[in-house]
């Protein structure tokens, strides 16, 4: 489980079915077999060196996320899993990407804040509510507006500078994970 609070921007060394990432902060306690979120996708570290880690990408991961779009030199959001003593600063994030969305706009709001609009697949609409949580590329965010199939979120200066959102452009695909609690409630209500 993760919180959606990005710890570090890593750099892709090798892309494809085996992803290799150069990083430093998340290596402090990363071991082979441990989980690590890359752009919000929970992966298993299969190799760890002093300069980075490697993870295998399954066909499901490549088809449901934007990790198949990565090329050497791309920056990625990295987060280690929470521990029982960790503060839950974001929200409950599993690292199980539901789909990808497309950046529709990224507009300056002033004072280094940004307004991000993302086109979301219609199949996820039932899980989206204003002031609800959403994870975009592994970043825990609050939905500020919903207009048909486009959500709007405010990006604060820290998030813009320390995550891949600062590099996003119109058309960029972002990994989306909706709130798992909403999915469980939906299933329970359908049974009852």
Residue frames as a rotation matrix with the C-alpha (Angstrom) as fourth column:
UNK 1
0.582 0.813 0.000 0.00
0.813 -0.582 0.000 0.00
0.000 0.000 -1.000 0.00
UNK 2
-0.592 -0.729 0.344 1.13
0.751 -0.653 -0.092 3.53
0.292 0.204 0.934 -0.82
UNK 3
-0.129 0.532 -0.837 -0.02
0.663 -0.581 -0.472 7.05
-0.737 -0.616 -0.277 0.00
UNK 4
0.558 0.312 0.769 0.41
0.815 -0.380 -0.437 8.88
0.156 0.871 -0.466 -3.30
UNK 5
0.873 -0.403 -0.275 3.13
-0.262 -0.862 0.433 11.12
-0.412 -0.306 -0.858 -1.87
UNK 6
0.814 -0.581 -0.002 5.99
0.240 0.338 -0.910 10.99
0.529 0.740 0.414 -4.37
UNK 7
0.762 -0.585 -0.278 9.38
0.324 -0.028 0.946 10.61
-0.561 -0.811 0.168 -2.70
UNK 8
-0.251 -0.932 -0.260 11.68
-0.081 -0.248 0.966 11.02
-0.965 0.263 -0.013 -5.66
UNK 9
0.778 0.298 -0.553 11.88
-0.565 -0.055 -0.823 11.53
-0.275 0.953 0.126 -9.40
UNK 10
0.093 -0.731 0.676 13.83
0.150 0.681 0.717 8.66
-0.984 0.035 0.173 -10.95
UNK 11
0.032 -0.169 -0.985 15.28
-0.918 -0.395 0.038 8.44
-0.396 0.903 -0.168 -14.46
UNK 12
0.872 0.313 0.375 14.54
-0.133 0.891 -0.434 5.54
-0.470 0.329 0.819 -16.78
UNK 13
-0.221 -0.972 -0.075 17.75
-0.589 0.072 0.805 3.82
-0.777 0.222 -0.588 -17.89
UNK 14
-0.987 -0.025 -0.159 16.07
-0.139 0.633 0.762 1.04
0.082 0.774 -0.628 -19.88
UNK 15
-0.199 0.978 0.065 12.43
-0.853 -0.141 -0.503 0.65
-0.482 -0.156 0.862 -20.91
UNK 16
-0.408 0.159 -0.899 10.45
-0.610 0.685 0.398 -2.29
0.679 0.711 -0.182 -22.26
UNK 17
0.532 0.646 -0.547 9.39
-0.066 0.676 0.734 -5.46
0.844 -0.355 0.402 -20.47
UNK 18
0.227 -0.500 -0.836 12.23
0.971 0.185 0.153 -4.94
0.078 -0.846 0.528 -17.99
UNK 19
0.769 0.109 0.629 12.27
0.113 -0.993 0.034 -1.42
0.629 0.045 -0.776 -16.59
UNK 20
-0.032 -0.819 -0.573 15.51
0.981 0.085 -0.177 -0.08
0.193 -0.568 0.800 -15.13
UNK 21
0.779 0.396 0.486 15.42
0.269 -0.912 0.310 3.14
0.566 -0.111 -0.817 -13.11
UNK 22
-0.437 -0.898 -0.058 18.25
0.580 -0.232 -0.781 5.30
0.688 -0.375 0.622 -11.74
UNK 23
0.615 0.629 0.476 17.41
-0.050 -0.571 0.819 6.79
0.787 -0.528 -0.320 -8.34
UNK 24
-0.536 -0.844 0.031 18.84
-0.078 0.013 -0.997 7.31
0.841 -0.537 -0.073 -4.84
UNK 25
-0.470 0.352 0.809 16.35
-0.858 -0.396 -0.326 8.15
0.206 -0.848 0.488 -2.07
UNK 26
0.560 0.825 0.076 14.11
-0.823 0.543 0.167 5.10
0.096 -0.156 0.983 -2.47
UNK 27
0.265 -0.548 -0.794 17.15
-0.182 0.780 -0.599 2.79
0.947 0.303 0.107 -2.49
UNK 28
-0.299 -0.513 0.805 17.85
-0.838 -0.263 -0.479 3.34
0.457 -0.817 -0.351 1.22
UNK 29
-0.443 0.155 0.883 15.74
-0.606 0.674 -0.422 0.33
-0.660 -0.723 -0.205 2.22
UNK 30
0.522 0.612 -0.594 14.75
-0.849 0.302 -0.434 -1.23
-0.086 0.731 0.677 -1.12
UNK 31
-0.462 -0.638 0.616 15.50
-0.515 0.759 0.400 -4.92
-0.722 -0.132 -0.679 -1.46
UNK 32
-0.836 0.145 -0.529 14.88
-0.409 0.478 0.777 -7.58
0.365 0.866 -0.341 -4.09
UNK 33
-0.601 0.706 -0.375 11.25
0.681 0.698 0.222 -8.68
0.418 -0.121 -0.900 -3.91
UNK 34
-0.543 0.386 -0.746 10.05
0.482 -0.584 -0.653 -5.42
-0.687 -0.715 0.131 -2.36
UNK 35
0.345 0.754 0.559 7.25
0.936 -0.236 -0.260 -3.33
-0.064 0.613 -0.787 -3.84
UNK 36
-0.648 -0.431 -0.628 7.88
0.348 -0.901 0.259 0.09
-0.677 -0.051 0.734 -5.31
UNK 37
0.512 0.852 0.104 5.44
0.564 -0.243 -0.789 2.42
-0.648 0.463 -0.605 -7.06
UNK 38
-0.755 -0.655 0.028 6.59
0.401 -0.427 0.810 3.78
-0.519 0.623 0.585 -10.42
UNK 39
-0.864 0.503 -0.006 4.19
-0.385 -0.653 0.652 6.41
0.324 0.566 0.758 -11.79
UNK 40
-0.177 0.845 0.505 1.64
-0.971 -0.068 -0.227 4.90
-0.157 -0.531 0.833 -9.43
UNK 41
0.562 0.308 -0.768 2.09
-0.512 0.859 -0.030 1.31
0.650 0.410 0.640 -10.60
UNK 42
0.525 -0.347 0.777 3.05
-0.686 0.369 0.627 -1.20
-0.504 -0.862 -0.044 -7.91
UNK 43
0.545 -0.463 -0.699 6.07
-0.469 0.523 -0.712 -3.12
0.695 0.716 0.069 -9.21
UNK 44
0.944 -0.322 0.073 8.40
0.140 0.593 0.793 -5.69
-0.299 -0.738 0.604 -7.66
UNK 45
0.407 -0.886 -0.223 12.11
-0.904 -0.425 0.039 -4.88
-0.129 0.186 -0.974 -7.53
UNK 46
0.997 -0.071 0.005 13.92
0.071 0.975 -0.211 -7.81
0.010 0.211 0.978 -9.20
UNK 47
0.102 -0.995 -0.011 17.39
0.899 0.097 -0.428 -6.24
0.427 0.034 0.904 -9.03
UNK 48
0.991 0.115 -0.061 18.79
0.130 -0.867 0.481 -3.51
0.003 -0.485 -0.875 -6.80
UNK 49
0.103 -0.988 0.117 22.16
0.852 0.027 -0.523 -1.79
0.513 0.154 0.844 -7.23
UNK 50
-0.330 -0.316 -0.889 23.76
0.784 -0.617 -0.072 1.27
-0.526 -0.721 0.452 -5.68
UNK 51
-0.967 -0.106 -0.232 22.45
-0.039 -0.838 0.544 3.32
-0.252 0.535 0.807 -8.60
UNK 52
-0.374 0.887 -0.272 18.92
-0.920 -0.317 0.230 2.04
0.118 0.337 0.934 -9.08
UNK 53
-0.388 0.343 0.855 16.61
-0.249 0.854 -0.456 -0.93
-0.887 -0.390 -0.246 -9.50
UNK 54
-0.841 0.207 -0.500 14.97
-0.461 0.210 0.862 -3.08
0.284 0.956 -0.081 -12.13
UNK 55
-0.338 0.807 0.485 11.42
-0.362 0.364 -0.858 -4.44
-0.869 -0.465 0.169 -12.35
UNK 56
-0.908 0.136 0.396 9.64
0.400 0.565 0.722 -6.75
-0.126 0.814 -0.568 -14.78
UNK 57
-0.537 0.769 -0.348 6.57
-0.704 -0.635 -0.317 -5.38
-0.465 0.075 0.882 -16.56
UNK 58
-0.550 0.442 0.709 3.77
0.389 0.886 -0.251 -7.88
-0.739 0.138 -0.659 -17.18
UNK 59
-0.763 0.321 0.561 1.54
0.544 -0.148 0.826 -7.62
0.348 0.935 -0.062 -20.27
UNK 60
0.306 0.917 -0.256 -1.36
0.918 -0.213 0.334 -6.42
0.251 -0.338 -0.907 -18.03
UNK 61
0.149 -0.350 -0.925 0.85
0.579 -0.728 0.369 -3.62
-0.802 -0.590 0.094 -16.68
UNK 62
-0.840 -0.542 0.012 1.91
0.300 -0.446 0.843 -2.55
-0.452 0.712 0.537 -20.16
UNK 63
-0.559 0.679 0.477 -1.67
0.646 -0.004 0.763 -2.54
0.520 0.734 -0.437 -21.48
UNK 64
0.415 0.848 -0.331 -3.31
0.854 -0.238 0.463 -0.74
0.314 -0.474 -0.823 -18.54
UNK 65
0.517 -0.309 -0.798 -0.66
0.461 -0.685 0.564 1.87
-0.721 -0.659 -0.211 -17.67
UNK 66
0.955 -0.227 -0.193 1.64
-0.296 -0.655 -0.695 4.38
0.032 0.720 -0.693 -19.36
UNK 67
0.368 -0.880 0.301 4.79
-0.327 0.180 0.928 2.44
-0.871 -0.439 -0.221 -18.45
UNK 68
0.260 -0.225 0.939 4.96
0.763 0.643 -0.057 1.01
-0.591 0.732 0.339 -21.98
UNK 69
0.908 0.115 0.403 5.29
0.349 -0.739 -0.576 4.57
0.232 0.664 -0.711 -23.30
UNK 70
0.766 -0.616 -0.184 8.51
-0.194 -0.495 0.847 5.20
-0.613 -0.613 -0.499 -21.35
UNK 71
0.760 -0.647 0.064 11.84
0.234 0.180 -0.956 5.69
0.606 0.741 0.288 -23.08
UNK 72
0.054 -0.837 -0.544 15.38
0.994 0.096 -0.049 5.96
0.093 -0.538 0.838 -21.71
UNK 73
-0.839 -0.439 0.322 15.83
0.388 -0.897 -0.213 9.36
0.383 -0.054 0.922 -20.06
UNK 74
0.060 0.936 0.348 12.16
0.039 -0.350 0.936 9.72
0.997 -0.043 -0.057 -19.05
UNK 75
-0.817 -0.226 0.530 11.48
-0.479 -0.244 -0.843 10.85
0.320 -0.943 0.091 -15.49
UNK 76
-0.094 0.783 -0.615 9.20
0.213 0.619 0.756 8.75
0.972 -0.060 -0.225 -13.26
UNK 77
0.158 0.265 0.951 7.51
-0.855 -0.445 0.266 9.29
0.494 -0.855 0.157 -9.89
UNK 78
-0.335 -0.356 -0.872 8.78
0.108 0.905 -0.411 6.89
0.936 -0.232 -0.264 -7.21
UNK 79
0.113 0.357 0.927 7.29
-0.926 -0.301 0.229 5.94
0.361 -0.884 0.297 -3.85
UNK 80
-0.863 -0.362 -0.351 8.09
-0.174 0.867 -0.468 3.17
0.474 -0.343 -0.811 -1.38
UNK 81
0.016 0.917 -0.399 5.23
0.376 0.364 0.852 1.34
0.927 -0.164 -0.338 0.38
UNK 82
0.269 0.181 0.946 3.94
-0.717 -0.619 0.322 2.61
0.644 -0.765 -0.037 3.71
UNK 83
-0.684 -0.391 -0.616 4.95
0.186 0.723 -0.665 1.00
0.705 -0.569 -0.422 6.98
UNK 84
0.150 0.807 -0.571 2.76
0.855 0.184 0.485 0.65
0.496 -0.561 -0.663 10.08
UNK 85
-0.035 -0.244 -0.969 4.53
0.813 -0.571 0.114 3.70
-0.581 -0.784 0.218 11.55
UNK 86
-0.843 -0.309 0.440 4.15
0.530 -0.616 0.582 5.88
0.091 0.724 0.684 8.43
UNK 87
-0.420 0.721 -0.551 1.80
-0.116 -0.645 -0.755 8.85
-0.900 -0.253 0.355 8.43
UNK 88
-0.189 0.458 0.869 -0.86
0.925 0.379 0.001 8.51
-0.329 0.804 -0.495 5.75
UNK 89
-0.607 -0.184 -0.773 -0.26
0.135 -0.983 0.128 11.92
-0.783 -0.027 0.621 4.19
UNK 90
-0.866 0.316 -0.387 -2.12
-0.471 -0.258 0.844 11.29
0.167 0.913 0.372 0.92
UNK 91
0.274 0.921 0.277 -4.82
-0.943 0.314 -0.109 8.62
-0.187 -0.231 0.955 0.70
UNK 92
0.089 -0.215 0.973 -4.92
-0.158 0.961 0.227 4.83
-0.983 -0.174 0.052 0.42
UNK 93
0.370 -0.118 -0.921 -3.26
-0.928 -0.102 -0.359 3.94
-0.051 0.988 -0.147 -2.87
UNK 94
0.725 -0.033 0.688 -2.78
-0.114 0.979 0.167 0.34
-0.679 -0.199 0.706 -3.96
UNK 95
-0.383 -0.845 -0.373 -0.65
-0.584 -0.091 0.807 0.89
-0.716 0.526 -0.459 -7.04
UNK 96
-0.481 0.346 0.805 -3.25
0.624 0.780 0.037 -0.98
-0.616 0.520 -0.592 -9.12
UNK 97
-0.834 0.066 -0.548 -3.88
-0.332 -0.853 0.403 1.30
-0.441 0.518 0.733 -12.08
UNK 98
0.001 0.942 0.335 -7.45
0.176 0.329 -0.928 1.29
-0.984 0.060 -0.166 -13.40
UNK 99
0.638 0.198 0.744 -6.79
0.765 -0.046 -0.643 3.04
-0.093 0.979 -0.181 -16.72
UNK 100
-0.638 -0.753 -0.160 -4.96
0.709 -0.656 0.260 5.95
-0.301 0.053 0.952 -18.29
UNK 101
0.629 0.740 -0.239 -6.31
0.583 -0.653 -0.484 9.43
-0.514 0.164 -0.842 -18.89
UNK 102
-0.054 -0.616 0.786 -5.10
0.943 -0.291 -0.163 12.17
0.329 0.732 0.597 -21.18
UNK 103
-0.476 -0.181 -0.861 -4.00
0.545 -0.829 -0.127 15.65
-0.690 -0.530 0.493 -20.16
UNK 104
0.331 0.690 0.644 -6.53
0.943 -0.276 -0.189 18.08
0.047 0.669 -0.742 -21.66
UNK 105
0.554 -0.195 0.809 -4.95
0.030 -0.967 -0.254 21.26
0.832 0.165 -0.529 -20.25
UNK 106
0.164 -0.523 -0.837 -2.33
0.986 0.061 0.154 22.48
-0.029 -0.850 0.526 -17.78
UNK 107
0.333 0.128 0.934 -2.87
0.404 -0.914 -0.018 26.17
0.852 0.384 -0.356 -17.13
UNK 108
-0.744 -0.642 -0.183 -1.03
0.494 -0.345 -0.798 28.55
0.449 -0.684 0.575 -14.80
UNK 109
0.384 0.894 -0.229 -3.18
0.800 -0.198 0.567 29.95
0.461 -0.401 -0.791 -11.98
UNK 110
0.411 -0.342 0.845 -0.62
-0.368 -0.910 -0.190 32.37
0.834 -0.233 -0.500 -10.57
UNK 111
0.360 -0.387 0.849 1.71
-0.928 -0.058 0.367 32.08
-0.092 -0.920 -0.380 -7.57
UNK 112
-0.628 -0.713 -0.311 3.20
-0.766 0.636 0.090 28.97
0.134 0.295 -0.946 -9.25
UNK 113
-0.320 0.627 0.710 -0.08
-0.175 0.697 -0.695 27.02
-0.931 -0.347 -0.113 -8.91
UNK 114
-0.897 -0.010 -0.441 -1.52
-0.438 0.149 0.887 25.12
0.057 0.989 -0.138 -11.88
UNK 115
0.116 0.958 0.262 -4.93
-0.712 0.264 -0.651 23.88
-0.693 -0.111 0.713 -13.01
UNK 116
-0.895 -0.441 -0.064 -4.69
-0.389 0.702 0.597 20.38
-0.218 0.559 -0.800 -14.50
UNK 117
0.258 0.963 -0.075 -7.54
-0.862 0.195 -0.467 18.98
-0.436 0.185 0.881 -16.60
UNK 118
-0.842 -0.515 0.159 -7.52
-0.422 0.814 0.399 15.26
-0.335 0.269 -0.903 -17.39
UNK 119
0.047 0.817 -0.574 -9.88
-0.934 0.240 0.265 13.38
0.354 0.524 0.775 -19.71
UNK 120
-0.627 -0.184 0.757 -10.94
-0.613 0.717 -0.333 10.24
-0.481 -0.673 -0.562 -17.83
UNK 121
-0.891 0.332 -0.309 -12.49
0.004 0.687 0.727 7.07
0.454 0.646 -0.614 -19.33
UNK 122
-0.161 0.940 0.300 -16.28
-0.743 -0.316 0.590 7.03
0.650 -0.128 0.749 -18.91
UNK 123
0.255 0.248 -0.935 -16.03
0.210 0.929 0.304 3.64
0.944 -0.274 0.185 -17.16
UNK 124
-0.566 -0.555 -0.609 -14.43
0.717 0.032 -0.696 5.38
0.406 -0.831 0.380 -14.15
UNK 125
-0.467 0.397 0.790 -16.98
-0.180 -0.917 0.355 8.20
0.866 0.024 0.500 -13.85
UNK 126
0.546 0.812 -0.207 -19.03
0.026 0.230 0.973 6.44
0.837 -0.537 0.104 -11.14
UNK 127
0.352 -0.496 -0.793 -16.00
0.915 0.359 0.182 6.51
0.195 -0.790 0.581 -8.79
UNK 128
-0.666 -0.661 0.345 -15.28
0.623 -0.748 -0.229 10.22
0.409 0.063 0.910 -9.18
UNK 129
0.552 0.799 -0.236 -16.71
0.808 -0.445 0.385 12.85
0.203 -0.404 -0.892 -6.84
UNK 130
0.325 -0.387 0.863 -15.83
-0.086 -0.921 -0.380 16.46
0.942 0.050 -0.333 -6.18
UNK 131
0.260 -0.410 0.874 -13.42
-0.933 -0.340 0.118 16.70
0.249 -0.846 -0.471 -3.23
UNK 132
0.954 0.019 0.299 -12.75
-0.095 0.966 0.241 12.97
-0.284 -0.259 0.923 -3.58
UNK 133
0.079 -0.996 0.047 -9.31
-0.475 0.004 0.880 11.46
-0.876 -0.092 -0.473 -3.96
UNK 134
0.999 0.033 -0.018 -7.71
-0.032 0.494 -0.869 10.32
-0.020 0.869 0.495 -7.20
UNK 135
0.209 -0.974 0.084 -4.22
0.091 0.105 0.990 9.13
-0.974 -0.200 0.110 -8.02
UNK 136
0.993 0.004 -0.118 -2.63
-0.115 -0.193 -0.974 10.46
-0.027 0.981 -0.191 -11.22
UNK 137
0.402 -0.887 -0.227 0.77
-0.108 0.200 -0.974 8.95
0.909 0.416 -0.015 -12.08
UNK 138
-0.062 -0.403 -0.913 1.11
0.771 0.562 -0.300 7.94
0.634 -0.723 0.276 -8.44
UNK 139
-0.922 -0.243 0.302 0.29
0.052 -0.850 -0.524 11.40
0.384 -0.467 0.796 -7.07
UNK 140
-0.325 0.822 -0.467 -2.50
0.936 0.210 -0.281 11.70
-0.133 -0.529 -0.838 -4.50
UNK 141
-0.968 0.055 0.245 -4.74
0.025 -0.949 0.313 14.56
0.250 0.309 0.918 -5.63
UNK 142
-0.473 0.857 -0.205 -8.14
0.344 -0.035 -0.938 16.02
-0.811 -0.514 -0.278 -4.80
UNK 143
-0.461 0.424 0.780 -10.76
0.850 -0.043 0.526 16.33
0.256 0.905 -0.340 -7.53
UNK 144
-0.783 0.129 -0.608 -11.80
0.188 -0.884 -0.429 20.00
-0.593 -0.450 0.668 -7.58
UNK 145
-0.110 0.760 -0.640 -14.14
-0.798 -0.451 -0.398 19.89
-0.592 0.467 0.657 -10.58
UNK 146
-0.606 0.042 0.794 -15.87
0.404 0.876 0.262 17.39
-0.685 0.480 -0.548 -12.86
UNK 147
-0.022 0.577 -0.816 -17.21
-0.711 -0.583 -0.393 18.39
-0.703 0.572 0.423 -16.26
UNK 148
0.743 0.353 -0.569 -18.49
-0.646 0.604 -0.468 15.39
0.178 0.715 0.676 -18.26
UNK 149
0.881 -0.427 -0.204 -15.42
0.429 0.903 -0.033 13.18
0.198 -0.059 0.978 -18.78
UNK 150
-0.022 -0.901 0.434 -12.86
0.261 -0.424 -0.867 15.79
0.965 0.094 0.245 -17.65
UNK 151
0.667 0.132 -0.733 -11.70
0.744 -0.062 0.665 16.25
0.042 -0.989 -0.140 -14.07
UNK 152
0.393 -0.549 0.738 -9.89
-0.083 -0.820 -0.566 19.30
0.916 0.161 -0.367 -12.76
UNK 153
0.643 -0.285 -0.711 -7.29
0.765 0.278 0.580 19.32
0.032 -0.917 0.397 -10.00
UNK 154
0.881 -0.423 0.209 -5.11
-0.427 -0.904 -0.029 22.06
0.202 -0.064 -0.977 -8.58
UNK 155
0.499 -0.818 -0.287 -1.39
0.729 0.575 -0.372 21.41
0.469 -0.024 0.883 -8.68
UNK 156
0.949 -0.199 -0.245 0.54
0.033 -0.710 0.703 23.24
-0.314 -0.675 -0.667 -5.96
UNK 157
0.586 -0.770 -0.254 4.10
-0.779 -0.448 -0.438 24.51
0.223 0.454 -0.862 -6.59
UNK 158
-0.163 -0.675 0.720 5.73
-0.784 0.531 0.321 21.63
-0.599 -0.512 -0.615 -4.65
UNK 159
0.314 0.363 0.877 3.89
0.153 0.893 -0.424 18.98
-0.937 0.267 0.225 -6.67
UNK 160
0.989 0.057 -0.137 4.63
-0.116 -0.282 -0.952 20.75
-0.093 0.958 -0.273 -9.96
UNK 161
0.392 -0.918 -0.058 8.37
-0.898 -0.368 -0.241 20.97
0.200 0.147 -0.969 -9.17
UNK 162
-0.418 -0.651 0.634 8.85
-0.841 0.540 0.000 17.53
-0.342 -0.533 -0.773 -7.61
UNK 163
0.019 0.442 0.897 6.78
0.115 0.890 -0.441 15.19
-0.993 0.112 -0.035 -9.78
UNK 164
-0.708 -0.283 0.647 6.34
0.610 0.215 0.762 14.41
-0.354 0.935 0.020 -13.46
UNK 165
0.402 0.916 0.012 3.31
0.821 -0.355 -0.447 16.72
-0.405 0.189 -0.894 -13.63
UNK 166
0.300 -0.363 -0.882 5.71
-0.115 -0.932 0.344 19.61
-0.947 -0.002 -0.321 -14.28
UNK 167
-0.776 -0.622 -0.104 6.66
-0.223 0.117 0.968 17.90
-0.590 0.774 -0.230 -17.56
UNK 168
-0.243 0.768 0.593 3.10
0.686 0.568 -0.455 17.04
-0.686 0.296 -0.665 -18.65
UNK 169
-0.892 0.054 -0.449 1.76
-0.346 -0.721 0.600 18.46
-0.291 0.691 0.662 -21.89
UNK 170
0.171 0.973 -0.157 -1.62
-0.841 0.061 -0.538 18.25
-0.514 0.224 0.828 -23.60
UNK 171
0.527 0.123 -0.841 -1.99
-0.667 0.672 -0.320 14.65
0.526 0.730 0.437 -24.76
UNK 172
-0.628 -0.773 0.092 0.31
-0.641 0.447 -0.624 13.15
0.442 -0.451 -0.776 -22.11
UNK 173
0.293 0.692 -0.660 -1.11
-0.074 0.704 0.706 9.87
0.953 -0.158 0.258 -20.79
UNK 174
-0.459 -0.349 0.817 -1.37
-0.823 -0.180 -0.539 9.64
0.335 -0.920 -0.204 -16.99
UNK 175
-0.686 0.208 -0.697 -2.01
0.316 0.948 -0.028 6.52
0.655 -0.239 -0.717 -14.94
UNK 176
-0.210 0.715 0.667 -5.30
-0.775 -0.538 0.332 6.70
0.596 -0.447 0.667 -13.02
UNK 177
-0.717 0.168 -0.677 -6.20
0.478 0.826 -0.300 4.83
0.509 -0.538 -0.672 -9.85
UNK 178
0.000 0.800 0.601 -9.60
-0.373 -0.557 0.742 5.62
0.928 -0.224 0.298 -8.41
UNK 179
-0.347 -0.085 0.934 -10.47
-0.933 -0.069 -0.352 5.24
0.094 -0.994 -0.056 -4.73
UNK 180
-0.794 -0.027 -0.607 -10.57
-0.091 0.993 0.076 1.53
0.601 0.115 -0.791 -3.88
UNK 181
-0.852 0.522 -0.045 -13.11
0.116 0.104 -0.988 2.21
-0.511 -0.846 -0.149 -1.11
UNK 182
-0.225 0.785 -0.577 -15.61
-0.837 -0.459 -0.299 3.47
-0.500 0.415 0.760 -3.72
UNK 183
-0.386 0.037 -0.922 -15.19
-0.699 0.640 0.319 0.23
0.602 0.768 -0.221 -5.69
UNK 184
-0.944 0.026 -0.328 -15.83
0.217 0.799 -0.560 -1.89
0.247 -0.600 -0.761 -2.59
UNK 185
-0.618 0.768 -0.168 -18.91
-0.230 -0.381 -0.896 0.14
-0.752 -0.515 0.412 -1.63
UNK 186
-0.222 0.519 -0.825 -20.28
-0.975 -0.138 0.176 -0.25
-0.023 0.843 0.537 -5.17
UNK 187
-0.600 -0.062 -0.798 -19.88
-0.296 0.943 0.150 -4.03
0.744 0.326 -0.584 -5.04
UNK 188
-0.949 0.252 -0.189 -21.43
0.276 0.375 -0.885 -4.32
-0.152 -0.892 -0.425 -1.58
UNK 189
-0.447 0.819 -0.359 -24.44
-0.533 -0.567 -0.628 -2.22
-0.718 -0.090 0.690 -2.60
UNK 190
-0.329 0.284 -0.901 -24.92
-0.888 0.231 0.397 -4.28
0.321 0.931 0.176 -5.77
UNK 191
-0.811 -0.051 -0.582 -25.22
0.057 0.984 -0.166 -7.44
0.582 -0.168 -0.796 -3.67
UNK 192
-0.935 0.237 -0.262 -27.67
0.291 0.095 -0.952 -6.05
-0.201 -0.967 -0.157 -1.19
